[in-house]
Amino acid sequence: MHTGSCLCGNVKYEIRGNFGPGFYCHCSLCRKASGSAFASNIIAAAREFVIVSGEESLKCFSTPDGTHRYFCGNCGSPIVSRRDVLPDVVRVRMGTLDSPLSQGPGAHIYVGSKAPWHEIHDQLPQHEDRPPPRG
């Protein structure tokens, strides 16, 4: 199990199981939502992501295409996002995890739309858009 929280501590969550791969997303929407060059996310099963306190503090921004981004209405920390087309998974912002991780993200995605002022200097795989499905 892994735990996480927002900056002010109002929202606390648990991931009650293992999570999937982590990635750096460079798309323009994640840049806007994070206020940075990219967002660091992990994939988790929606049924295993549980808000344990502060649900009343969560606010949601939804896009017309069915992406829902949840954040703390008190401190503004982005917590998790989900898509209507992928109801069984959520993308959790890695920076909100309180549990230690043994490794960071394993790839960069949507580098075709990355911020022009940001250079990627690591050796992780880079995908122009969405990575190919896993085996």
Wavefront OBJ file of the C-alpha trace (Angstrom):
o trace
v 0.000 0.000 0.000
v 1.138 3.561 -0.714
v -0.072 6.812 0.822
v -0.160 10.379 -0.370
v -1.489 13.816 0.452
v -1.808 17.370 -0.760
v 0.412 20.286 0.306
v -1.851 21.441 3.158
v -2.641 17.895 4.320
v -6.412 18.172 3.924
v -6.598 15.481 1.244
v -5.084 12.106 2.057
v -5.253 9.005 -0.109
v -4.115 5.421 -0.323
v -3.239 3.222 -3.261
v -4.285 -0.195 -1.979
v -2.273 -2.297 -4.365
v 0.521 -2.015 -6.850
v 0.658 0.708 -9.399
v 1.765 0.698 -12.990
v 4.520 2.549 -14.747
v 5.486 6.095 -13.968
v 6.029 8.628 -16.727
v 6.799 12.259 -17.389
v 4.008 13.778 -19.494
v 5.023 16.784 -21.593
v 1.629 17.498 -23.215
v 0.374 21.061 -23.089
v -2.541 20.123 -20.791
v -0.273 18.534 -18.166
v 2.057 21.535 -18.406
v -0.872 23.858 -17.679
v -2.215 21.645 -14.874
v 1.191 21.351 -13.193
v 2.539 24.826 -13.919
v 5.803 23.196 -14.958
v 7.546 21.665 -17.977
v 5.875 18.288 -17.390
v 3.804 16.263 -14.957
v 5.124 13.169 -13.183
v 2.409 10.520 -13.007
v 1.862 6.887 -12.114
v -0.985 4.697 -13.251
v -3.136 2.987 -10.609
v -6.299 0.911 -10.711
v -9.253 3.205 -9.993
v -10.692 0.666 -7.513
v -7.411 0.736 -5.537
v -7.157 4.538 -5.297
v -9.063 5.598 -2.162
v -9.474 9.059 -0.644
v -9.201 8.416 3.105
v -9.760 11.997 4.297
v -10.516 15.415 2.907
v -12.784 14.374 0.055
v -14.850 17.501 0.735
v -11.748 19.586 -0.126
v -11.407 18.041 -3.596
v -12.375 20.148 -6.579
v -12.548 18.922 -10.156
v -11.821 20.496 -13.507
v -13.358 18.549 -16.410
v -12.599 18.986 -20.096
v -15.085 18.478 -22.936
v -13.264 15.283 -23.954
v -13.974 13.655 -20.571
v -10.748 14.187 -18.644
v -11.293 14.980 -14.979
v -8.481 16.538 -12.918
v -8.926 16.533 -9.157
v -7.070 18.963 -6.920
v -7.237 20.256 -3.362
v -9.511 23.298 -3.262
v -7.561 24.662 -0.298
v -3.911 24.491 -1.428
v -4.321 23.732 -5.151
v -2.232 20.539 -5.195
v -3.127 18.361 -8.200
v -3.863 14.855 -6.896
v -5.278 12.570 -9.560
v -6.904 12.545 -12.973
v -9.139 10.109 -14.767
v -10.603 9.784 -18.245
v -14.104 8.657 -19.168
v -12.638 6.422 -21.906
v -10.433 4.621 -19.328
v -12.715 4.257 -16.286
v -10.629 1.545 -14.608
v -7.442 3.593 -14.209
v -6.355 6.869 -12.627
v -3.181 8.899 -13.064
v -1.750 9.908 -9.704
v 0.646 12.854 -9.399
v 3.868 11.321 -8.104
v 4.819 14.474 -6.213
v 1.890 13.904 -3.844
v 3.074 10.452 -2.740
v 4.240 10.253 0.863
v 5.448 6.654 0.564
v 9.023 6.207 -0.648
v 9.450 4.868 -4.173
v 12.270 2.620 -5.299
v 12.341 4.147 -8.789
v 11.040 7.132 -10.686
v 9.254 7.415 -14.010
v 10.442 5.162 -16.813
v 9.641 7.240 -19.893
v 8.762 10.633 -21.342
v 5.474 10.895 -23.249
v 4.094 13.554 -25.581
v 7.567 14.959 -26.187
v 6.279 16.138 -29.570
v 4.525 18.952 -27.720
v 7.029 19.561 -24.918
v 7.899 23.076 -23.814
v 10.457 24.472 -26.267
v 12.518 25.883 -23.399
v 12.941 22.473 -21.707
v 15.617 19.971 -22.697
v 15.499 16.305 -21.734
v 18.916 15.141 -20.569
v 18.274 11.599 -19.303
v 18.384 8.351 -21.263
v 14.759 7.314 -20.667
v 12.643 6.311 -23.683
v 10.869 9.230 -25.364
v 7.531 8.930 -27.158
v 6.239 11.616 -29.514
v 2.734 11.069 -28.138
v 1.095 8.176 -26.295
v 3.397 5.178 -25.800
v 2.566 1.923 -27.559
v 0.414 -0.562 -25.590
v 2.334 -2.876 -23.304
v 2.613 -6.529 -24.261
l 1 2 3 4 5 6 7 8 9 10 11 12 13 14 15 16 17 18 19 20 21 22 23 24 25 26 27 28 29 30 31 32 33 34 35 36 37 38 39 40 41 42 43 44 45 46 47 48 49 50 51 52 53 54 55 56 57 58 59 60 61 62 63 64 65 66 67 68 69 70 71 72 73 74 75 76 77 78 79 80 81 82 83 84 85 86 87 88 89 90 91 92 93 94 95 96 97 98 99 100 101 102 103 104 105 106 107 108 109 110 111 112 113 114 115 116 117 118 119 120 121 122 123 124 125 126 127 128 129 130 131 132 133 134 135
